[in-house]
Amino acid sequence: MAPARAGDTTSLAVYLVGETTVTLREALYGLAAGSLLGLALAVLFLHVTPVSKGLMPWLVASQTVPLVAIAPMIVIWGGKAGLPPWAAVTGIAAYLAFFPVTINSLRGLKSPPKVQLDFMRSVGAGRARVLWSLRFPAALPYVFAGLRLAATASVVGAIVGELSAGTGRGIGRAILTSAYYYSNGPEKLYAAVLVAAIAGILFVQVLALLERFALRHRHAR
């Protein structure tokens, strides 16, 4: 196995796996933060219609802005706030992750049939009880669908963030370095891109396993 760098005994495979773990950790933090924000927004939009009508167009518009334009801004704001570079990378990952969770969660929270909602209200269930006992269980398949989309987006966000944040670590930096020295070792760039793709696939598969575990009783019916 070829070494990662000249004069370094570390193999290319070990080097890329090590850098990928850094990226996946940043993506995981971003996915967690983005998912919490997405769920909170979905609940807010469900219960406060004027806020939903006012903010939803802006959320949609935010996803049309090129990430290469947003990423440097987040890095600069993070630096001014005294945050470490990895925090900016996590913020970029969360920026891409929250939107699919918001949209899918909101759709799921609205999915219970009207007859079930009327029954809950007829027995005196308040808004919070209806949310936890009826709407959230019904929304779980939609939430996990959003999480799978958010997982791939968070990995992409982490990789792009590493290119802008100057963290010095991560598969994004490895791809950039390999591209810079492409003429001397094109196979290193191909290997870095392949490892990044595999990492994204594995990230989604982990969420798929969590979904099967969380919904095992529903699938067994």
GUKETOR-798802 format. One record per atom (N, C-alpha, C, O): x, y, z. Coordinates in pm, whole numbers, plus 32768, in hexadecimal, padded with zeros to 4 digits. Each point is the difference from the previous one (the first is absolute). Example, Ala and Ser with C-alpha at 12.3 -4.5 7.8 and 13.67 -1.06 7.14 Angstrom:
<recs>
85277DC7830C 7FA780778000 805A80788000 80687FFE8042 7F75806B7F76 805280778006 7FB3806D8049 8033806F8011 
</recs>
This chain:
<recs>
80557F888000 7FAB80788000 8058807C8000 805D800A8051 7F8880547F55 805280787FF4 7FF18058807B 7F948005803D 80D980417FE9 7FF6805A8074 7FAD807B7FDE 7FF180247F8C 7FD7801B80DC 7FAC80767FEB 805280767FD1 7FD2804D7FAC 80A97FC38089 8058806D7FD9 808D7FCA7FF1 80227F968034 802E80B47F84 808C7FDA7FF1 804680088086 7FF380638048 80567F367FDA 80497FFE807E 7FAB7FDA8077 803080068071 7F547FD27F77 7FA57FD9806C 7FE17F6C7FF2 7FE17FD17F92 80267FE780DC 7FE87F6F7FFB 7F6B7FDE8007 7FDB7F8D7FE9 7FD080D68036 7F717FE78008 7FC97FE27F75 8019804B7FA1 7F9D7F498053 7FC77FDD7F7E 7F9180607FDA 7FC580428056 801E7FC47F29 7F9780597FD0 7F797FDA803A 7FB180578023 80347F277FE7 7F7E7FD38033 7FEE802B8092 7F9680328025 80D07FBA802D 7FF88025808D 7FEF8097800E 7FB2802F8053 8097801C7F5C 7FF780918005 7F7480307FDC 7FC880558045 7FFE7F757F50 7F7B802B7FD4 7F947FD88063 7FA3804D8018 80697F3D8022 7F9E7FD68065 8007805B8079 7F9980268038 80E17FFE7FF2 800F805A8071 7FC380897FE5 7FC080398058 80557FFB7F2F 7FC680827FDE 7F687FF77FF4 7FB9805F8022 80167F2F7FAF 7F6F7FEF7FF2 7FBB7FFE8088 7F918033800D 80AF7F938057 7FC27FFE8085 7FEE808F8035 7F9E801D8046 80C0803B7F99 7FF2808C8029 7F86803F7FBD 7FB080448040 80427FA47F3F 7F8F80377FB5 7F7A7FC88032 7F9F804A800F 805D7F34800A 7F847FC3802F 7FDA8034808A 7F89800F801E 80D8800D8036 7FE080388083 7FC2808B7FF1 7F9E80208042 809C80317F67 7FC680857FE7 7F757FF57FC2 7FA6804C8022 804A7F547F82 7F7D7FEC7FC1 7F987FD18065 7F8C80297FFB 809F7F828062 7FA47FCE8067 7FD18072805A 7F8A800A8020 80D3804A800A 7FDA80758051 7FA0805A7FB2 7F9D80308037 80817FE67F49 7FAA80547FAF 7F777FC27FEB 7F9B80468001 80627F367FEC 7F807FBB7FF0 7FAC800B807E 7F8780177FF9 80B87FD9807B 7FB7800A807F 7FC8808C8014 7F8B80118024 80C980547FC4 7FD2808A8012 7F9480247F9A 7F9B803E8023 807A7F9C7F60 7F9E801E7F99 7F7D7FB88015 7F9580377FE4 80717F4D804E 7F867FB48018 7FAE803D8071 7F86800A7FF6 80BD801E8075 7FB88040806F 7FBE80817FD2 7F8E801C8023 80BB80337F8E 7FC7807C7FCC 7F8B7FE27FA3 7F9980438005 80777F577FA5 7F957FDD7FA4 7F827FD28046 7F9280277FDA 807E7F87808E 7F8C7FD3804C 7FBC80748048 7F8580088002 80CB80508037 7FC680738046 7FB2805A7F9F 7F93802F8020 80A57FE67F69 7FBA80527F9D 7F807FBC7FD1 7F9B80427FEA 80697F3A8006 7F887FB77FD4 7F8F800F8065 7F8D80177FDA 80947FDD80A7 7F9A80108068 7FCC80908001 7F888017800E 80D280487FE3 7FD8808D7FFC 7FA4801B7F8A 7F988041800F 808D7F8E7F7C 7FAE80187F88 7F787FBB800B 7F9D80317FCC 80607F5C8079 7F827FB88010 7F9B80508051 7F8A80037FDE 80A5803C808B 7FA58041805D 7FEF80977FE9 7FA0803B8031 80BC80027F86 7FF880917FE8 800180157F69 806A80107FC3 7F227FF18003 7FF3800A7F6E 803C80817FC7 80417FF97F98 7FAB807C80A7 803D807A7FC8 80987FF77FF6 803C80317FA0 80037F9180C5 80917FF17FFC 80287FA37F8E 806380197FBA 7F507F7C8032 801C7FA37F94 7FF980477F79 80597FF17FAD 7F3C805C803D 7FEF80457F81 806B806C7FEB 8029801C7F90 8004801F80DF 8063806B7FF4 808E7FCD7FEE 804E803C7FB6 7FD57F55808E 808A7FD07FFE 801C7F987F95 80717FF67FCF 7F2B7FBC800B 80197F947FA3 803E802E7F7C 805E7FC07FD1 7F7180AC7FF2 8041802D7F83 809380238014 80527FEA7FA6 7FD1804D80CF 808B8023801A 80557F838014 80747FFC7FD7 7F537F9E8068 804A7F838010 801B7FBF7F79 806D7FCE7FE6 7F2E80357FC3 80137FC87F7A 806B80507FB5 80557FC67FBC 7FA580BD804F 806280557FBB 808D7FE88034 806180077FB5 7FAA7FDE80CD 80867FEA803A 80457F867FC5 807A7FFA7FFC 7F367FA57FD5 803B7F877FC8 802880107F6E 80407FA77FC7 7F9C80CA7FFC 802680197F75 8082804F7FF6 8037800E7F93 7FFA802580DD 807D804C8000 80747F9D7FF3 80067F9F804B 805780777F59 80727FA37FF1 804E7FF18081 801E80638044 80037F227FDE 80467FE5807D 808A80408001 80318028806A 800E7FE17F23 8086803C7FFA 7FFC80948025 806780398023 7F2380057FD4 7FF2808C802A 7FE1800A8095 802A805F8042 7F8B7F407FF2 7FD98003808D 80727FD4805B 8015803B806A 80357F5E7F6D 80667FC58057 806780678030 801A80048078 8023804F7F31 806280628034 7FC380618063 8043802B805E 7F3D7FFA7F8E 7FBF805C805C 7FF47FC2808B 801C80428064 7FBA7F3E7FA1 7FF47FBC8081 80887FF38043 800B8010807A 805C7FD47F38 80887FF58038 802D8085803B 80398003806D 7FAC806A7F4B 802880858030 7FB48025807F 803B80318060 7F417FB77FA2 7FB1801E8077 802F7FAC8077 800880318070 80177F507F76 80317FAA806B 808480318037 80177FFC8079 804180337F2E 80818034802D 7FF1807E8053 804680128064 7F5E80457F73 7FEA807A804D 7FC47FE2808A 801780498060 7F9D7F497FA8 7FC47FD9807F 80617FB18057 7FDF7FDA8070 8099800D7F5D 80647FB7804D 7FED7F698000 80367FBB8056 7F7C80127F4B 7FE77F707FFA 80717FB97FB6 803C803B7FA6 7FE17F48807D 80667FB47FB7 7FD17FE27F73 7F8880037FE7 80D37FE17FBC 7FD97FE77F74 7F9D7F8D7FF0 7FA980067FAA 80647F9180AA 7FA67F8E7FF0 7F6F8027801F 7FA37FC37FCC 804A80A18089 7F79802D8020 7FBE803F7F86 7F887FEF7FEA 80C7805B7FC7 7FCA80397F85 7FDB7F927F9E 7F99800A7FBC 80B97F8E803C 7FE17F8F7FA8 7F7E7FBD802C 7FAD7FDD7FAD 8044801280D5 7F847FC68035 7F8880587FE0 7F947FCD7FDF 807E80B6802A 7F93805C7FDE 7FD67FF57F6F 7F8980077FE0 80D87FE87FC6 7FE17FF17F72 7FB47F7D7FE9 7FA07FFC7FB2 808B7F9A8091 7FB97F807FF5 7F71800C8034 7FA37FCA7FC4 804C807C80AC 7F7A80138038 7FA980547FA4 7F877FE97FF6 80B580787FC6 7FB680567FA3 7FC07FAD7F90 7F90801D7FD7 80B67F7F7FFA 7FC97FAB7F96 7FA27F958038 7FA77FD17FB9 806B800B80C5 7FB57F8F8038 7F7580278030 7FA57FAD7FFC 804780CF8030 7F8280218044 7F8980017FA1 7F917FDF802A 808380487F57 7F8F80147FA6 7FB37F807FE2 7F867FFF800E 80BC7F937FC8 7FB17F867FE6 7FBC7FCA807C 7F947FC57FF7 80A9804E807E 7FBF7FD3807C 7F858055801C 7F997FCB8029 807080B77FC1 7F8D80598016 7F8B7FD97FA7 7F907FF0802F 808A80027F50 7F947FE67FA0 7FC07F79801A 7F867FF68005 80CA7FA1800B 7FCA7F7B8014 7FBB7FF28087 7F997FBE800B 809F8081805C 7FC17FF88085 7F7980478000 7FA07FCF803A 805A80A47F86 7F8180497FF9 7F977FAE7FB7 7F8C7FFB8029 809C7FC77F6B 7FA27FAA7FB7 7FD17F8C8057 7F8A7FDC7FFE 80D27FEA804E 7FDA7F918057 7FA6802A8072 7FA37FB78024 807680BE8015 7FAD8030806E 7F72801E7FD2 7FA27FFE8050 804E801E7F30 7F7B801B7FC9 7FBC7F827FCA 7F8F80077FCE 80B57F86803C 7FCE7F877FBF 7F8E7FB78048 7FB57FB97FBE 8039805480C8 7F927FB68041 7F7880247FC5 7FE680757FE4 7FC37F288008 7F7A801B7FCA 7FB1805B805D 801780038079 7F8C80467F4E 7FAF805E804B 7FAD7FB9806B 7FE78038806B 7FEE7F4E7F78 7FAD7FB78061 804F7FE3807F 7FC98002806E 80B87FE27F83 80537FE88077 80168080804E 7FFE8000807B 8018806D7F3F 801080808045 7F808027804A 800680318071 7F897FBA7F4F 7F8180208040 7FE97FA9807C 7FCA802F8064 805F7F537F93 7FEF7FA88074 8055802F8076 7FD280048071 80AC80217F72 8058802F806B 7FC7807E8042 8008800F807A 7FC280487F37 7FC6807A8039 7F817FE2804D 7FE180438063 7FD57F597F70 7F817FDF8044 80177FC8808B 7FA8800B8056 80CD7FB87FC1 801E7FCA8085 804E80658055 80337FDF806B 7FD6809B7F63 803C806B804F 8096800C7FF4 803F80418053 7FFC7F817F49 809180097FEE 8026808C7FD1 7FC680347FA1 809D800780A1 803080837FD8 805E7FF77F8A 801D7F957FCC 801280E0800B 805880067F8B 80807FB18016 802E7FBA7FA5 800E805080D2 807B7FB9801C 7FEA7F688001 80527FB47FCD 7F3F8021806D 7FE17F708004 7FEA7FC97F73 80307F937FDF 7F8880B87FCE 7FEA7FD47F76 80857FF87FB5 80157FA57FB0 804380BA806D 808280027FBC 80527F858022 80367FBE7FA7 7FD4802380DB 80577F92802A 7FBF7F767FEC 80467FA07FE0 7F3980578031 7FBE7F7E7FFA 7FD27FD87F75 7FF27F897FE3 7FF680D87FC6 7FC97FE17F7C 805A80327F8E 80277FB37FA8 7FF880CC805B 8046803A7F8D 80907FCD7FF4 802A7FDB7F92 8022802280DA 808B7FD47FF8 800C7F6C7FD7 80517FE17FA8 7F627FC48093 80097F757FD1 7FDE7FF27F6B 803F7FB37FB8 7F5D8097801B 7FDB7FF97F73 806B803C7FA6 800D7FD97F8C 803F808680AA 806380477FAF 80867FB77FF6 805480267FAE 7FC27F7280A4 80857FC18004 80327FD27F77 8073801C7FE0 7F3D7F9F7FCE 80347FDA7F7C 802A80787FAB 80627FF97FB7 7F5480738053 802280797FB5 8080803F8037 805480307FB4 7FBA7FCE80D1 8077803A803E 807C7FB47FD3 8066803D7FDF 7F937F3F8021 80757FB27FD7 801F80137F6C 80757FFE7FD9 7F2480147FD5 8018801E7F73 804C80847FF3 805C800C7FAF 7F7D805680A1 8048807F8000 808D7FF28035 805C80417FCE 7FB77F6A8096 80857FEC8039 805F7FC07F9B 807680227FFC 7F567F827FB3 80577FC27F9B 802F80687F9B 807480007FD7 7F3180578000 8028806B7FA5 806180608044 8061802F7FC4 7F847FEE80BB 8055805C804A 808A7FC68017 8062804A8007 7FA87F318006 80817FC08018 805E80177F8B 807480248012 7F5A7FC57F74 805580177F8B 802380957FF3 807180237FDD 7F2D80338040 801A808F7FF7 8067802D8067 805280577FE3 7FAA7F6F8094 805F80298069 808E7FD67FDC 805F8048801F 7FB17F457FA0 80867FD57FD6 8035805F7F95 8074802A8005 7F367FF87F9B 802980607F98 802380878040 8064803E7FDC 7F497FEE8083 801B807F8042 80837FFF804D 804A80627FFF 7FD27F2E8043 807D7FF6804B 807980047FA3 80648041801F 7F927F7B7F70 806F7FFF7FA0 8018808C7FC7 8071802E7FF9 7F2380147FDD 800E80887FCC 8031805F806D 805280587FE5 7F7E7F958095 802D8055806E 80957FF1801B 804380628020 7FF07F257FD5 808F7FEA8015 805480497F98 8070802B801C 7F597FE27F6C 804A80477F97 80098095801F 805F80437FD7 7F3E7FF28071 7FFC8090801C 803980248089 8034806E8012 7FC27F36804C 80228021808A 80957FF6801D 803080398063 801A7F817F4B 808F7FF0801B 801D7FB1807D 805B8021804D 7F587F757FC9 80127FAF8079 80817FB07FFC 80367FDD8069 7FFB80047F1F 80797FAE7FF3 7FE57F6C800C 805A7FB07FE9 7F2B802A8039 7FDA7F74800D 7F7F7FE77FB5 7FB5805D7FE0 80317F238006 7F837FDB7FC0 80157FD37F71 806380227FC0 7F3D7F92800E 800B7FCB7F78 7FF580717F9A 80357FF37F91 7F87807B8093 7FF980727FA6 8089803C7FE6 802280207F8E 802D7FEE80DC 808980337FEF 80567F9D7FB4 805780277FB2 7F917F578065 804B7F9A7FB7 7FE180067F6B 805A7FF17FAD 7F2880258031 7FD9800D7F73 8042807C7FC2 80337FFA7F90 7FCC807480B9 803D807B7FCD 80967FEF7FEB 8035802A7F99 800E7F9780C7 80907FEA7FF2 801E7FA37F8C 805E80187FB3 7F547F7E803F 80157FA17F92 7FE680417F79 80457FE17F9F 7F5A8079805B 7FE580477F83 8072805E7FDC 802080117F8A 801D802B80DB 806F805C7FE8 80787FB67FC6 804680347FA9 7FD17F518087 80717FB07FCF 7FD07F927FA1 803A7F947FFA 7F5B80887FBC 7FC27F9A7FAB 80627FC87F9A 80027F877FE7 804F80CF7FDD 805A7FD17F96 80697F9F8034 80327FAD7FB5 7FEF805D80CD 80657FA78039 7FC57F7D8034 80497F9E8010 7F378060800A 7FC27F858034 7F6A80047FF2 7FB980118063 80147FE17F22 7F6E80097FEC 7FB27F97804D 7F8C80168022 80B27F797FF9 7FB87F958047 7FDA802B808E 7F9E7FCD8037 80AD808E8003 7FE1802E8088 7F7D80508002 7FB27FF5805E 8037805B7F3B 7F84804C7FF8 7F897FA27FEC 7F99800F8041 80777F8F7F66 7F937FA07FEB 7FE17FB38080 7F8C7FE98021 80DD7FF18026 7FEC7FB6807C 7FB980558068 7FA97FCF8048 807B80B17FC2 7FC280598062 7F6C80157FE1 7FAC7FFE805A 803480147F27 7F7480127FD9 7FB17F80801A 7F8E8006802E 80AD7F877FB5 7FBC7F808017 7FE57FEB8094 7F937FD48026 80CE804A802E 7FEF7FEF8090 7F94805F8034 7FB17FD98056 804B80A27F77 7F99805F8029 7F757FCC7FDB 7FA2800D804E 80527FB97F3B 7F7F7FCA7FD5 7FD67F8A8057 7F8B7FF68027 80D37FB27FF8 7FE17F8D8055 7FD8802D808B 7FA67FC6803D 809C80A27FF6 7FDF80348085 7F7080328003 7FB87FE78061 801E805F7F36 7F7680307FFB 7F9C7F8E7FFB 7F9780068041 80897F927F74 7FA87F8B7FF7 7FF47FBC8087 7F927FDD802B 80DE80108019 7FFD7FBF8083 7FB280548066 7FB97FC98054 805480BA7FA3 7FB88059805B 7F697FED7FF1 7FB77FF88063 801C80017F20 7F717FEC7FE6 7FD37F76802D 7F927FF18034 80C27FAA7FB7 7FDC7F788027 7FF07FF28097 7FAB7FB58030 80A78093801B 7FF27FFE8092 7F7880378028 7FBE7FC98057 801980A37F68 7F7B8039801D 7F917FA07FD6 7F987FF88042 807D7FBF7F50 7F9C7F9F7FD5 7FF07F928069 7F917FD18019 80DD80058023 7FF97F9B806A 7FB78036807A 7FB07FBA803E 806C80C37FE6 7FB9803E806F 7F6A800A7FE4 7FAE7FED8059 803180327F2B 7F7280077FDB 7FBD7F78800E 7F917FF68034 80B17FA17F9E 7FC57F7A800C 7FED7FD98091 7F9F7FBE8023 80C0806B8032 7FF47FE0808F 7F8E8050803F 7FB17FCA804D 804780B77F93 7F9A8056803D 7F747FDB7FD1 7FA08010804C 80537FC07F3A 7F7D7FE27FC8 7FE87F6A7FF4 7FAC7FD47FB1 809D7FDD809D 7FF77F6D7FF3 7F747FCE8021 7FD07FA47FBE 7FEF809580A5 7F7A7FD38024 7F9A80257F94 7FA27FB47FE6 807180BF7FDD 7FA5802A7F96 80117FA77F85 7F9E7FDE7FBE 80DF7FFC8022 80197FAA7F8D 7FCC7F728018 7FE07FB87FA1 8018802180DE 7FD57F78801F 7F6A7FEC7FF5 7FCF7F8F8000 7FE680E17FF5 7F6E7FF47FF9 7FD47FCC7F78 7F887FF07FE7 
</recs>
